[in-house]
Amino acid sequence: MSHPALFINGAWQQGRGAEFGKTDPVDNQTLWQANAADGSDVAAACEAARSAFPAWARTPFEQREQLVKRFAALLEAHKQDLAAVISRETSKPRWETLTEVQAMIGKVAISLQAYQARTGISETAMADGASVLRHRPHGVLAVFGPYNFPGHLPNGHIVPALLAAIRWSLNPAS
């Protein structure tokens, strides 16, 4: 039985593509089944991200910062469960998947520090004027997740994008 696997424009929905699933490699038990996204689902996800971008780009940094800090707190609160899911899907030992979840939590602090160090406005005097560097959001980011670090590697793009007021769309590995 398939379950809605796509989160588009604030709602879970069934994909329109072929049904597929994941089995636990240890005991061959079905972990989940869902329908893949088809081209129209991908287009809808990209359009939803594009439509939400202007409002998100105007969201003050302090709100974006609080959002990623809340995300880190939720990861911390549920790290055992997340590690268990990643372990079952990847056949990795639990200690390794706990390390992955801890890296996801740590990425928030690293990204906050990097954002503060690398953004803002900088002006450099030049012989005939000045060079000005300004950082601002530019659009939608597509993130393609790998199978070997399904949480940590996508998270490494998503957290900085949220801080920089960039909307994103994730395509996890199957």
C-alpha positions as CSV (number, residue, x, y, z in Angstrom):
1,M,0.0,0.0,0.0
2,S,1.4,3.4,-1.0
3,H,1.5,6.4,1.3
4,P,1.8,10.0,0.3
5,A,5.5,10.7,-0.1
6,L,5.6,14.2,-1.7
7,F,5.4,17.3,0.4
8,I,4.5,20.1,-2.0
9,N,3.2,23.5,-1.2
10,G,2.5,22.7,2.5
11,A,0.7,19.4,1.9
12,W,1.5,15.7,1.6
13,Q,0.4,14.1,-1.6
14,Q,0.7,10.9,-3.6
15,G,3.2,10.9,-6.5
16,R,1.9,10.3,-10.0
17,G,4.9,8.2,-11.0
18,A,5.5,4.5,-10.7
19,E,5.2,2.7,-7.3
20,F,8.4,1.8,-5.6
21,G,9.5,0.8,-2.1
22,K,12.3,0.1,0.2
23,T,13.0,-3.1,2.1
24,D,15.2,-3.6,5.1
25,P,18.3,-5.4,3.7
26,V,18.6,-7.4,7.0
27,D,15.2,-9.0,7.1
28,N,13.6,-8.1,3.8
29,Q,10.7,-6.4,5.6
30,T,9.0,-3.6,3.6
31,L,9.9,-0.3,5.2
32,W,7.8,1.8,2.9
33,Q,6.1,2.0,-0.4
34,A,5.1,5.1,-2.3
35,N,4.6,6.5,-5.8
36,A,7.5,8.4,-7.3
37,A,7.2,11.9,-8.6
38,D,6.6,12.3,-12.3
39,G,7.4,15.4,-14.3
40,S,4.2,17.2,-13.4
41,D,4.9,16.6,-9.6
42,V,8.4,18.0,-10.1
43,A,7.1,21.0,-11.9
44,A,4.5,21.6,-9.2
45,A,7.2,21.4,-6.5
46,C,9.4,23.9,-8.4
47,E,6.5,26.2,-9.0
48,A,5.5,26.1,-5.3
49,A,9.1,27.0,-4.3
50,R,9.3,29.8,-6.9
51,S,5.9,31.2,-5.7
52,A,6.9,31.1,-2.1
53,F,10.3,32.7,-2.8
54,P,9.4,36.4,-2.7
55,A,7.8,36.2,0.7
56,W,10.6,34.0,2.1
57,A,13.2,36.4,0.7
58,R,11.6,39.2,2.8
59,T,11.6,37.1,5.9
60,P,13.9,38.7,8.5
61,F,17.1,36.9,9.2
62,E,16.2,36.6,12.9
63,Q,13.1,34.5,11.9
64,R,15.1,32.3,9.6
65,E,17.7,31.8,12.4
66,Q,15.0,30.8,14.9
67,L,13.6,28.3,12.3
68,V,17.0,26.5,11.8
69,K,17.6,26.5,15.6
70,R,14.2,24.9,16.1
71,F,15.1,22.4,13.4
72,A,18.3,21.6,15.3
73,A,16.4,21.2,18.6
74,L,13.9,18.8,16.9
75,L,16.8,16.8,15.4
76,E,18.3,16.6,18.9
77,A,15.0,15.5,20.5
78,H,14.4,12.8,17.8
79,K,18.0,11.7,17.1
80,Q,17.6,8.1,18.3
81,D,14.5,7.6,16.1
82,L,16.2,9.3,13.1
83,A,19.3,7.2,13.5
84,A,17.1,4.0,13.7
85,V,15.4,4.9,10.4
86,I,18.6,5.7,8.6
87,S,20.2,2.5,10.0
88,R,17.3,0.4,8.6
89,E,17.3,2.1,5.2
90,T,21.1,2.0,4.7
91,S,22.1,-1.1,6.7
92,K,24.6,1.1,8.6
93,P,25.4,0.4,12.2
94,R,23.5,2.6,14.7
95,W,26.7,4.3,16.0
96,E,27.4,5.5,12.4
97,T,23.8,6.8,11.9
98,L,23.9,8.6,15.2
99,T,27.1,10.3,14.0
100,E,25.2,11.3,10.9
101,V,22.3,12.8,12.9
102,Q,24.8,14.6,15.1
103,A,26.5,16.1,12.0
104,M,23.1,17.4,10.9
105,I,22.6,19.1,14.3
106,G,26.1,20.5,14.1
107,K,25.6,21.9,10.6
108,V,23.2,24.5,12.1
109,A,25.8,26.1,14.3
110,I,28.4,25.9,11.5
111,S,26.0,27.5,9.0
112,L,25.0,30.3,11.4
113,Q,28.7,31.1,12.0
114,A,29.5,31.0,8.3
115,Y,26.5,33.2,7.4
116,Q,27.6,35.9,9.9
117,A,31.2,35.8,8.7
118,R,30.4,35.8,4.9
119,T,27.3,38.0,4.4
120,G,26.4,41.6,4.7
121,I,27.8,44.5,2.7
122,S,31.5,45.0,2.2
123,E,32.9,48.0,0.4
124,T,36.5,48.3,-1.0
125,A,38.0,51.5,-2.1
126,M,39.4,51.5,-5.6
127,A,41.4,54.1,-7.6
128,D,38.3,55.3,-9.5
129,G,35.5,54.5,-7.0
130,A,34.5,51.6,-4.9
131,S,33.7,48.0,-5.2
132,V,30.6,46.9,-3.2
133,L,29.6,43.4,-2.4
134,R,26.0,42.7,-1.3
135,H,24.5,39.3,-0.5
136,R,20.8,38.6,-1.3
137,P,18.7,35.6,-2.1
138,H,18.4,34.7,-5.8
139,G,15.8,32.0,-6.2
140,V,15.2,28.2,-5.8
141,L,17.8,25.6,-5.0
142,A,17.4,21.9,-6.1
143,V,19.0,19.4,-3.7
144,F,19.6,15.9,-4.9
145,G,20.2,13.6,-1.9
146,P,22.5,10.6,-2.0
147,Y,21.7,7.1,-0.6
148,N,24.8,6.8,1.6
149,F,24.2,9.9,3.8
150,P,20.5,10.5,3.3
151,G,20.2,13.1,6.0
152,H,23.6,14.8,6.4
153,L,24.5,15.6,2.8
154,P,21.2,17.2,1.8
155,N,21.1,19.0,5.1
156,G,24.5,20.6,4.2
157,H,22.7,22.5,1.4
158,I,19.3,23.0,2.9
159,V,20.3,24.7,6.2
160,P,22.5,27.4,4.5
161,A,19.8,27.9,1.9
162,L,17.2,28.6,4.6
163,L,19.5,31.0,6.3
164,A,20.2,32.8,3.0
165,A,16.5,33.1,2.3
166,I,16.6,30.7,-0.6
167,R,13.7,28.3,-1.2
168,W,14.7,24.7,-1.9
169,S,13.3,21.4,-3.3
170,L,14.8,18.0,-2.3
171,N,15.0,14.9,-4.4
172,P,16.1,12.1,-2.0
173,A,17.8,9.0,-3.3
174,S,15.5,6.0,-3.7
